[in-house]
Amino acid sequence: MVGDVTRWRTASPRPTPPPSSIPPKPRTLRQHKRFILCSAAEFLETLLRVSGANNAADSHDQFLIAQILHPNSIMASTKRKIGEKNGLENDSKKSKLEFDYAEKLIALENELVEKILTSGTDFKHDKNVAYTYNPLDYAAELHAQYVQRFCQGPKKILFLGMNPGPHGMTQTGVPFGEIPAVRDFLGIRGPVQQPKRSHPKLPVTGLNCSRSEPSGKRFWGLAKELSGGDPDVFFKNAIVYNYFPLSFITSAGRNITPVELNKGAQALIDKVGDEILSKVLKLFEVDTIVAIGAFAKKRSDAAIKQFKVPNVKNVYEILFYHGQ
């Protein structure tokens, strides 16, 4: 059960509230496994503080996430020693790259979509799901670039999102696919086709989309800061994956998240999504999940429990401030 969450903020500090209204700080990350994320610096500070460790070498948990940092980070001095001790270096597992991780991941994603779309489940409810976008299909080229470049080999950390946002993955096929991040940080470029049906208010224009995806802007901003601007550093031991790859749109052009669907549709998505997630976790030998939001955290816990994924040792939940 998630307890009260303390909100930290590093930029544009607000006036300090009266002492009686200041919420207590969580005691340990293990007890709450949830924290508000404002910046990379605060991310590290939070991990250090809640772990109870005096330095990076004292905490396996914080290193699992800190090891994706730029080599010049404050934790670089312990990177090699701890990485070798905990088996986090990919070099020792090069033999496992004989088969194509990217190909297997795409096959699992397509299996999920096929099971959902051929189930006969009616996704319509009182808010009227009028359009279904499948970016794995019409944005297959960009998605393949992302997977083939960044999703090869074992990954100790999996950052898990919910489903495509209307101006992110729906446009690019890349999780949290904020256009400037996909194009400039990840270096992914190429054409995007059109979905079979699209809402006039939500056209698919690919990398030409001028709208911003707030969650993607914050997430990839964090990734860029943590990695010193080098995506290969970020992805050396990490993978970014969405639990559900489809996007649902109402007749009015509003995005609908999986939790807003009727109970039958939710149950189907949970059943198939949990199964596929468990296979992804096993495929990449994931040790730690960083869930972006409550939905991702809930589904992670359920998948690990039901499908017995022994390699996952930690599941953390991250929330973002709106407007940052």
C-alpha positions as YAML, in Angstrom:
chain: A
units: angstrom
residues:
- id: 1
  name: MET
  ca: [0.00, 0.00, 0.00]
- id: 2
  name: VAL
  ca: [1.49, 3.34, -1.01]
- id: 3
  name: GLY
  ca: [1.73, 5.82, 1.83]
- id: 4
  name: ASP
  ca: [1.79, 9.60, 1.81]
- id: 5
  name: VAL
  ca: [4.16, 11.02, -0.75]
- id: 6
  name: THR
  ca: [6.44, 13.95, -0.07]
- id: 7
  name: ARG
  ca: [6.78, 16.34, -2.97]
- id: 8
  name: TRP
  ca: [10.23, 17.76, -3.61]
- id: 9
  name: ARG
  ca: [10.98, 20.61, -5.96]
- id: 10
  name: THR
  ca: [14.32, 22.02, -7.08]
- id: 11
  name: ALA
  ca: [13.34, 24.60, -9.67]
- id: 12
  name: SER
  ca: [11.34, 27.79, -8.96]
- id: 13
  name: PRO
  ca: [11.05, 27.17, -5.20]
- id: 14
  name: ARG
  ca: [7.78, 28.14, -3.59]
- id: 15
  name: PRO
  ca: [7.48, 29.91, -0.23]
- id: 16
  name: THR
  ca: [7.97, 27.51, 2.67]
- id: 17
  name: PRO
  ca: [4.55, 26.55, 4.10]
- id: 18
  name: PRO
  ca: [3.83, 26.79, 7.82]
- id: 19
  name: PRO
  ca: [5.51, 23.95, 9.77]
- id: 20
  name: SER
  ca: [2.19, 22.31, 10.57]
- id: 21
  name: SER
  ca: [1.38, 21.84, 6.88]
- id: 22
  name: ILE
  ca: [4.70, 20.30, 5.80]
- id: 23
  name: PRO
  ca: [4.07, 16.60, 5.04]
- id: 24
  name: PRO
  ca: [6.43, 14.07, 6.65]
- id: 25
  name: LYS
  ca: [9.12, 12.59, 4.44]
- id: 26
  name: PRO
  ca: [8.87, 8.88, 3.67]
- id: 27
  name: ARG
  ca: [11.23, 6.79, 5.76]
- id: 28
  name: THR
  ca: [12.60, 4.44, 3.14]
- id: 29
  name: LEU
  ca: [12.19, 3.79, -0.54]
- id: 30
  name: ARG
  ca: [11.48, 0.14, 0.21]
- id: 31
  name: GLN
  ca: [8.50, 1.05, 2.39]
- id: 32
  name: HIS
  ca: [6.90, 3.42, -0.08]
- id: 33
  name: LYS
  ca: [8.61, 2.67, -3.39]
- id: 34
  name: ARG
  ca: [7.08, 5.85, -4.71]
- id: 35
  name: PHE
  ca: [8.39, 9.38, -5.07]
- id: 36
  name: ILE
  ca: [7.75, 12.54, -7.01]
- id: 37
  name: LEU
  ca: [10.42, 13.21, -9.62]
- id: 38
  name: CYS
  ca: [11.40, 16.77, -10.46]
- id: 39
  name: SER
  ca: [14.92, 16.57, -11.89]
- id: 40
  name: ALA
  ca: [17.85, 14.23, -12.32]
- id: 41
  name: ALA
  ca: [19.71, 15.84, -9.45]
- id: 42
  name: GLU
  ca: [16.74, 15.40, -7.15]
- id: 43
  name: PHE
  ca: [16.29, 11.85, -8.39]
- id: 44
  name: LEU
  ca: [19.81, 10.98, -7.23]
- id: 45
  name: GLU
  ca: [19.46, 12.93, -4.00]
- id: 46
  name: THR
  ca: [16.25, 11.07, -3.21]
- id: 47
  name: LEU
  ca: [17.78, 7.67, -3.91]
- id: 48
  name: LEU
  ca: [20.76, 8.46, -1.70]
- id: 49
  name: ARG
  ca: [18.65, 9.78, 1.16]
- id: 50
  name: VAL
  ca: [15.98, 7.11, 1.30]
- id: 51
  name: SER
  ca: [18.44, 4.25, 0.90]
- id: 52
  name: GLY
  ca: [20.10, 5.13, 4.19]
- id: 53
  name: ALA
  ca: [23.50, 4.76, 2.52]
- id: 54
  name: ASN
  ca: [26.38, 7.17, 2.98]
- id: 55
  name: ASN
  ca: [27.65, 6.64, -0.55]
- id: 56
  name: ALA
  ca: [26.78, 4.81, -3.74]
- id: 57
  name: ALA
  ca: [28.89, 1.78, -2.87]
- id: 58
  name: ASP
  ca: [26.66, 1.03, 0.12]
- id: 59
  name: SER
  ca: [23.44, 0.58, -1.82]
- id: 60
  name: HIS
  ca: [22.67, -1.99, -4.50]
- id: 61
  name: ASP
  ca: [19.21, -0.49, -5.09]
- id: 62
  name: GLN
  ca: [20.40, 3.01, -5.90]
- id: 63
  name: PHE
  ca: [23.20, 1.69, -8.08]
- id: 64
  name: LEU
  ca: [20.75, -0.25, -10.21]
- id: 65
  name: ILE
  ca: [19.38, 3.08, -11.37]
- id: 66
  name: ALA
  ca: [22.49, 5.23, -10.99]
- id: 67
  name: GLN
  ca: [24.56, 2.96, -13.22]
- id: 68
  name: ILE
  ca: [22.89, 4.49, -16.28]
- id: 69
  name: LEU
  ca: [24.48, 7.84, -15.50]
- id: 70
  name: HIS
  ca: [27.10, 9.63, -17.50]
- id: 71
  name: PRO
  ca: [30.61, 8.39, -16.58]
- id: 72
  name: ASN
  ca: [31.47, 11.78, -15.08]
- id: 73
  name: SER
  ca: [28.66, 11.56, -12.53]
- id: 74
  name: ILE
  ca: [29.17, 11.57, -8.78]
- id: 75
  name: MET
  ca: [28.78, 7.80, -8.75]
- id: 76
  name: ALA
  ca: [31.27, 7.03, -11.50]
- id: 77
  name: SER
  ca: [34.07, 6.08, -9.11]
- id: 78
  name: THR
  ca: [32.13, 3.04, -7.91]
- id: 79
  name: LYS
  ca: [30.62, 2.08, -11.25]
- id: 80
  name: ARG
  ca: [33.09, -0.57, -12.35]
- id: 81
  name: LYS
  ca: [33.57, -2.24, -8.96]
- id: 82
  name: ILE
  ca: [29.88, -2.48, -8.12]
- id: 83
  name: GLY
  ca: [28.92, -3.40, -11.66]
- id: 84
  name: GLU
  ca: [31.26, -6.36, -11.66]
- id: 85
  name: LYS
  ca: [30.15, -7.42, -8.19]
- id: 86
  name: ASN
  ca: [26.46, -7.42, -9.06]
- id: 87
  name: GLY
  ca: [26.80, -8.72, -12.60]
- id: 88
  name: LEU
  ca: [25.48, -5.55, -14.22]
- id: 89
  name: GLU
  ca: [28.10, -5.31, -16.96]
- id: 90
  name: ASN
  ca: [26.71, -6.40, -20.31]
- id: 91
  name: ASP
  ca: [30.17, -7.35, -21.56]
- id: 92
  name: SER
  ca: [30.01, -10.70, -19.76]
- id: 93
  name: LYS
  ca: [26.78, -11.54, -21.59]
- id: 94
  name: LYS
  ca: [27.76, -10.80, -25.17]
- id: 95
  name: SER
  ca: [27.23, -14.42, -26.11]
- id: 96
  name: LYS
  ca: [23.51, -13.96, -25.48]
- id: 97
  name: LEU
  ca: [23.34, -11.47, -28.33]
- id: 98
  name: GLU
  ca: [23.56, -14.36, -30.77]
- id: 99
  name: PHE
  ca: [19.79, -14.16, -31.01]
- id: 100
  name: ASP
  ca: [17.95, -10.95, -31.76]
- id: 101
  name: TYR
  ca: [16.39, -9.38, -28.66]
- id: 102
  name: ALA
  ca: [14.74, -6.70, -30.79]
- id: 103
  name: GLU
  ca: [13.09, -9.26, -33.03]
- id: 104
  name: LYS
  ca: [11.74, -11.13, -30.02]
- id: 105
  name: LEU
  ca: [10.43, -7.93, -28.42]
- id: 106
  name: ILE
  ca: [8.58, -6.90, -31.58]
- id: 107
  name: ALA
  ca: [7.10, -10.40, -31.81]
- id: 108
  name: LEU
  ca: [5.83, -10.12, -28.22]
- id: 109
  name: GLU
  ca: [4.32, -6.69, -28.90]
- id: 110
  name: ASN
  ca: [2.57, -7.97, -32.02]
- id: 111
  name: GLU
  ca: [1.30, -10.98, -30.07]
- id: 112
  name: LEU
  ca: [-0.26, -8.62, -27.53]
- id: 113
  name: VAL
  ca: [-1.97, -6.52, -30.20]
- id: 114
  name: GLU
  ca: [-3.27, -9.57, -32.06]
- id: 115
  name: LYS
  ca: [-4.77, -11.09, -28.91]
- id: 116
  name: ILE
  ca: [-6.46, -7.81, -28.04]
- id: 117
  name: LEU
  ca: [-7.85, -6.98, -31.47]
- id: 118
  name: THR
  ca: [-9.04, -10.51, -32.28]
- id: 119
  name: SER
  ca: [-10.68, -11.11, -28.90]
- id: 120
  name: GLY
  ca: [-14.09, -9.82, -29.94]
- id: 121
  name: THR
  ca: [-14.17, -7.53, -26.91]
- id: 122
  name: ASP
  ca: [-16.24, -4.39, -27.37]
- id: 123
  name: PHE
  ca: [-14.08, -1.42, -26.41]
- id: 124
  name: LYS
  ca: [-16.96, 1.00, -26.62]
- id: 125
  name: HIS
  ca: [-18.36, 2.38, -23.41]
- id: 126
  name: ASP
  ca: [-20.24, 5.47, -22.27]
- id: 127
  name: LYS
  ca: [-17.46, 7.74, -23.56]
- id: 128
  name: ASN
  ca: [-17.46, 6.09, -26.97]
- id: 129
  name: VAL
  ca: [-14.18, 4.65, -28.18]
- id: 130
  name: ALA
  ca: [-14.47, 5.64, -31.81]
- id: 131
  name: TYR
  ca: [-10.89, 5.22, -33.02]
- id: 132
  name: THR
  ca: [-8.08, 2.77, -32.29]
- id: 133
  name: TYR
  ca: [-4.52, 3.78, -33.18]
- id: 134
  name: ASN
  ca: [-1.84, 1.11, -33.52]
- id: 135
  name: PRO
  ca: [1.54, 2.88, -33.90]
- id: 136
  name: LEU
  ca: [3.32, -0.49, -34.08]
- id: 137
  name: ASP
  ca: [1.70, -0.76, -37.51]
- id: 138
  name: TYR
  ca: [1.72, 2.66, -39.17]
- id: 139
  name: ALA
  ca: [4.89, 3.87, -37.35]
- id: 140
  name: ALA
  ca: [6.63, 0.51, -37.71]
- id: 141
  name: GLU
  ca: [9.78, 1.97, -39.28]
- id: 142
  name: LEU
  ca: [10.50, 4.36, -36.41]
- id: 143
  name: HIS
  ca: [9.53, 1.77, -33.83]
- id: 144
  name: ALA
  ca: [11.89, -0.75, -35.41]
- id: 145
  name: GLN
  ca: [14.73, 1.79, -35.33]
- id: 146
  name: TYR
  ca: [14.14, 2.37, -31.63]
- id: 147
  name: VAL
  ca: [13.95, -1.32, -30.74]
- id: 148
  name: GLN
  ca: [16.87, -2.43, -32.91]
- id: 149
  name: ARG
  ca: [19.20, 0.26, -31.62]
- id: 150
  name: PHE
  ca: [18.26, 0.47, -27.95]
- id: 151
  name: CYS
  ca: [16.61, -2.84, -27.00]
- id: 152
  name: GLN
  ca: [19.38, -5.35, -27.65]
- id: 153
  name: GLY
  ca: [20.85, -7.50, -24.89]
- id: 154
  name: PRO
  ca: [19.99, -7.96, -21.19]
- id: 155
  name: LYS
  ca: [18.74, -4.83, -19.42]
- id: 156
  name: LYS
  ca: [18.76, -4.57, -15.64]
- id: 157
  name: ILE
  ca: [16.33, -1.63, -15.48]
- id: 158
  name: LEU
  ca: [12.96, -1.34, -17.24]
- id: 159
  name: PHE
  ca: [11.19, 2.03, -17.29]
- id: 160
  name: LEU
  ca: [7.51, 1.16, -17.76]
- id: 161
  name: GLY
  ca: [4.86, 3.49, -19.14]
- id: 162
  name: MET
  ca: [1.14, 2.93, -19.63]
- id: 163
  name: ASN
  ca: [0.14, 3.44, -23.29]
- id: 164
  name: PRO
  ca: [0.80, 5.89, -26.15]
- id: 165
  name: GLY
  ca: [0.05, 9.55, -25.64]
- id: 166
  name: PRO
  ca: [-1.67, 11.38, -28.54]
- id: 167
  name: HIS
  ca: [1.37, 13.51, -29.39]
- id: 168
  name: GLY
  ca: [4.06, 11.03, -28.38]
- id: 169
  name: MET
  ca: [4.15, 7.35, -29.25]
- id: 170
  name: THR
  ca: [0.93, 7.71, -31.23]
- id: 171
  name: GLN
  ca: [2.93, 9.89, -33.62]
- id: 172
  name: THR
  ca: [6.36, 8.25, -33.50]
- id: 173
  name: GLY
  ca: [6.02, 4.63, -32.37]
- id: 174
  name: VAL
  ca: [8.56, 5.33, -29.61]
- id: 175
  name: PRO
  ca: [7.57, 5.13, -25.90]
- id: 176
  name: PHE
  ca: [7.09, 8.62, -24.42]
- id: 177
  name: GLY
  ca: [7.79, 9.76, -28.00]
- id: 178
  name: GLU
  ca: [8.14, 13.52, -27.62]
- id: 179
  name: ILE
  ca: [9.15, 14.68, -31.11]
- id: 180
  name: PRO
  ca: [12.35, 16.65, -30.31]
- id: 181
  name: ALA
  ca: [13.56, 13.86, -28.02]
- id: 182
  name: VAL
  ca: [12.97, 11.15, -30.62]
- id: 183
  name: ARG
  ca: [14.54, 13.16, -33.42]
- id: 184
  name: ASP
  ca: [17.41, 14.95, -31.65]
- id: 185
  name: PHE
  ca: [18.26, 12.91, -28.54]
- id: 186
  name: LEU
  ca: [17.57, 9.39, -29.82]
- id: 187
  name: GLY
  ca: [18.53, 10.21, -33.41]
- id: 188
  name: ILE
  ca: [15.53, 8.40, -34.89]
- id: 189
  name: ARG
  ca: [14.24, 9.66, -38.23]
- id: 190
  name: GLY
  ca: [12.04, 8.36, -41.00]
- id: 191
  name: PRO
  ca: [8.55, 8.36, -42.49]
- id: 192
  name: VAL
  ca: [5.35, 7.43, -40.69]
- id: 193
  name: GLN
  ca: [2.36, 5.99, -42.54]
- id: 194
  name: GLN
  ca: [-1.30, 6.67, -41.76]
- id: 195
  name: PRO
  ca: [-3.57, 4.59, -39.50]
- id: 196
  name: LYS
  ca: [-6.57, 2.95, -41.14]
- id: 197
  name: ARG
  ca: [-8.86, 5.47, -39.44]
- id: 198
  name: SER
  ca: [-7.92, 8.66, -37.63]
- id: 199
  name: HIS
  ca: [-9.83, 11.44, -35.93]
- id: 200
  name: PRO
  ca: [-9.73, 14.81, -37.73]
- id: 201
  name: LYS
  ca: [-8.56, 16.41, -34.48]
- id: 202
  name: LEU
  ca: [-5.74, 13.89, -34.07]
- id: 203
  name: PRO
  ca: [-3.99, 13.48, -37.42]
- id: 204
  name: VAL
  ca: [-0.81, 11.43, -37.54]
- id: 205
  name: THR
  ca: [2.00, 13.60, -38.88]
- id: 206
  name: GLY
  ca: [4.94, 11.70, -37.40]
- id: 207
  name: LEU
  ca: [8.05, 13.75, -36.72]
- id: 208
  name: ASN
  ca: [6.30, 16.79, -38.21]
- id: 209
  name: CYS
  ca: [3.88, 16.91, -35.28]
- id: 210
  name: SER
  ca: [4.12, 20.34, -33.65]
- id: 211
  name: ARG
  ca: [2.36, 19.40, -30.42]
- id: 212
  name: SER
  ca: [4.28, 18.50, -27.27]
- id: 213
  name: GLU
  ca: [3.84, 15.31, -25.22]
- id: 214
  name: PRO
  ca: [4.32, 16.50, -21.59]
- id: 215
  name: SER
  ca: [5.18, 13.12, -20.09]
- id: 216
  name: GLY
  ca: [7.66, 12.43, -22.89]
- id: 217
  name: LYS
  ca: [9.26, 15.84, -22.53]
- id: 218
  name: ARG
  ca: [9.82, 15.25, -18.82]
- id: 219
  name: PHE
  ca: [10.93, 11.62, -19.15]
- id: 220
  name: TRP
  ca: [13.42, 12.09, -21.98]
- id: 221
  name: GLY
  ca: [14.63, 15.29, -20.36]
- id: 222
  name: LEU
  ca: [15.51, 13.17, -17.33]
- id: 223
  name: ALA
  ca: [17.18, 10.53, -19.51]
- id: 224
  name: LYS
  ca: [19.25, 13.15, -21.31]
- id: 225
  name: GLU
  ca: [20.37, 14.73, -18.05]
- id: 226
  name: LEU
  ca: [21.21, 11.41, -16.42]
- id: 227
  name: SER
  ca: [23.23, 10.23, -19.41]
- id: 228
  name: GLY
  ca: [25.09, 13.43, -20.17]
- id: 229
  name: GLY
  ca: [23.26, 13.69, -23.48]
- id: 230
  name: ASP
  ca: [24.31, 10.25, -24.75]
- id: 231
  name: PRO
  ca: [21.37, 7.86, -25.32]
- id: 232
  name: ASP
  ca: [23.71, 4.87, -25.64]
- id: 233
  name: VAL
  ca: [24.88, 5.51, -22.07]
- id: 234
  name: PHE
  ca: [21.28, 5.62, -20.86]
- id: 235
  name: PHE
  ca: [20.30, 2.42, -22.68]
- id: 236
  name: LYS
  ca: [23.42, 0.42, -21.80]
- id: 237
  name: ASN
  ca: [21.58, -1.29, -18.96]
- id: 238
  name: ALA
  ca: [18.08, 0.16, -19.35]
- id: 239
  name: ILE
  ca: [15.03, -0.28, -21.55]
- id: 240
  name: VAL
  ca: [11.91, 1.89, -21.94]
- id: 241
  name: TYR
  ca: [8.69, 0.03, -22.67]
- id: 242
  name: ASN
  ca: [4.96, 0.73, -22.71]
- id: 243
  name: TYR
  ca: [2.64, -1.79, -21.07]
- id: 244
  name: PHE
  ca: [-0.01, -1.36, -23.77]
- id: 245
  name: PRO
  ca: [0.84, -0.16, -27.31]
- id: 246
  name: LEU
  ca: [-2.60, 0.94, -28.53]
- id: 247
  name: SER
  ca: [-4.27, 4.33, -28.21]
- id: 248
  name: PHE
  ca: [-8.04, 4.81, -27.95]
- id: 249
  name: ILE
  ca: [-9.77, 8.04, -29.01]
- id: 250
  name: THR
  ca: [-13.33, 9.23, -28.47]
- id: 251
  name: SER
  ca: [-15.60, 10.65, -31.16]
- id: 252
  name: ALA
  ca: [-14.76, 14.07, -29.74]
- id: 253
  name: GLY
  ca: [-11.04, 13.45, -30.23]
- id: 254
  name: ARG
  ca: [-10.12, 12.85, -26.60]
- id: 255
  name: ASN
  ca: [-7.52, 10.28, -25.60]
- id: 256
  name: ILE
  ca: [-8.81, 7.43, -23.39]
- id: 257
  name: THR
  ca: [-6.49, 5.55, -21.07]
- id: 258
  name: PRO
  ca: [-6.95, 1.81, -20.35]
- id: 259
  name: VAL
  ca: [-8.33, 2.53, -16.87]
- id: 260
  name: GLU
  ca: [-11.26, 4.42, -18.44]
- id: 261
  name: LEU
  ca: [-12.45, 1.44, -20.48]
- id: 262
  name: ASN
  ca: [-15.31, -0.80, -19.42]
- id: 263
  name: LYS
  ca: [-14.51, -3.61, -17.00]
- id: 264
  name: GLY
  ca: [-14.51, -6.30, -19.67]
- id: 265
  name: ALA
  ca: [-11.99, -4.43, -21.80]
- id: 266
  name: GLN
  ca: [-9.85, -3.63, -18.77]
- id: 267
  name: ALA
  ca: [-9.82, -7.27, -17.72]
- id: 268
  name: LEU
  ca: [-8.72, -8.37, -21.19]
- id: 269
  name: ILE
  ca: [-5.92, -5.79, -21.36]
- id: 270
  name: ASP
  ca: [-4.74, -6.72, -17.87]
- id: 271
  name: LYS
  ca: [-4.75, -10.43, -18.69]
- id: 272
  name: VAL
  ca: [-2.86, -10.18, -21.97]
- id: 273
  name: GLY
  ca: [-0.69, -7.24, -20.92]
- id: 274
  name: ASP
  ca: [0.49, -8.92, -17.72]
- id: 275
  name: GLU
  ca: [1.43, -12.07, -19.62]
- id: 276
  name: ILE
  ca: [3.41, -10.19, -22.26]
- id: 277
  name: LEU
  ca: [5.07, -7.96, -19.65]
- id: 278
  name: SER
  ca: [6.24, -11.04, -17.74]
- id: 279
  name: LYS
  ca: [7.79, -12.40, -20.95]
- id: 280
  name: VAL
  ca: [9.55, -9.08, -21.61]
- id: 281
  name: LEU
  ca: [10.93, -9.03, -18.07]
- id: 282
  name: LYS
  ca: [12.26, -12.56, -18.47]
- id: 283
  name: LEU
  ca: [13.63, -11.92, -21.95]
- id: 284
  name: PHE
  ca: [15.72, -8.94, -20.84]
- id: 285
  name: GLU
  ca: [16.49, -10.39, -17.39]
- id: 286
  name: VAL
  ca: [15.18, -7.21, -15.76]
- id: 287
  name: ASP
  ca: [16.19, -6.71, -12.14]
- id: 288
  name: THR
  ca: [14.44, -3.42, -11.36]
- id: 289
  name: ILE
  ca: [11.25, -1.84, -12.73]
- id: 290
  name: VAL
  ca: [10.77, 1.92, -12.55]
- id: 291
  name: ALA
  ca: [7.03, 2.33, -13.11]
- id: 292
  name: ILE
  ca: [5.91, 5.70, -14.46]
- id: 293
  name: GLY
  ca: [2.65, 6.14, -12.59]
- id: 294
  name: ALA
  ca: [0.27, 4.06, -10.48]
- id: 295
  name: PHE
  ca: [-1.11, 1.99, -13.38]
- id: 296
  name: ALA
  ca: [2.35, 0.77, -14.42]
- id: 297
  name: LYS
  ca: [3.22, -0.03, -10.81]
- id: 298
  name: LYS
  ca: [0.01, -2.01, -10.28]
- id: 299
  name: ARG
  ca: [0.42, -4.04, -13.46]
- id: 300
  name: SER
  ca: [4.09, -4.72, -12.71]
- id: 301
  name: ASP
  ca: [3.25, -6.13, -9.29]
- id: 302
  name: ALA
  ca: [0.45, -8.26, -10.74]
- id: 303
  name: ALA
  ca: [2.55, -9.66, -13.59]
- id: 304
  name: ILE
  ca: [5.45, -10.56, -11.31]
- id: 305
  name: LYS
  ca: [3.16, -12.32, -8.85]
- id: 306
  name: GLN
  ca: [0.97, -14.21, -11.33]
- id: 307
  name: PHE
  ca: [3.65, -15.29, -13.79]
- id: 308
  name: LYS
  ca: [6.43, -15.78, -11.25]
- id: 309
  name: VAL
  ca: [9.24, -13.53, -12.49]
- id: 310
  name: PRO
  ca: [12.02, -14.28, -9.98]
- id: 311
  name: ASN
  ca: [14.63, -12.05, -11.62]
- id: 312
  name: VAL
  ca: [12.77, -8.83, -10.67]
- id: 313
  name: LYS
  ca: [13.89, -7.70, -7.21]
- id: 314
  name: ASN
  ca: [12.56, -4.11, -7.04]
- id: 315
  name: VAL
  ca: [9.57, -2.17, -8.36]
- id: 316
  name: TYR
  ca: [9.61, 1.60, -7.87]
- id: 317
  name: GLU
  ca: [6.94, 4.13, -8.84]
- id: 318
  name: ILE
  ca: [7.80, 7.57, -10.18]
- id: 319
  name: LEU
  ca: [5.41, 10.49, -10.56]
- id: 320
  name: PHE
  ca: [6.04, 13.74, -12.39]
- id: 321
  name: TYR
  ca: [4.95, 17.24, -11.49]
- id: 322
  name: HIS
  ca: [2.46, 18.54, -14.01]
- id: 323
  name: GLY
  ca: [3.66, 21.59, -15.84]
- id: 324
  name: GLN
  ca: [7.38, 20.89, -15.50]
...
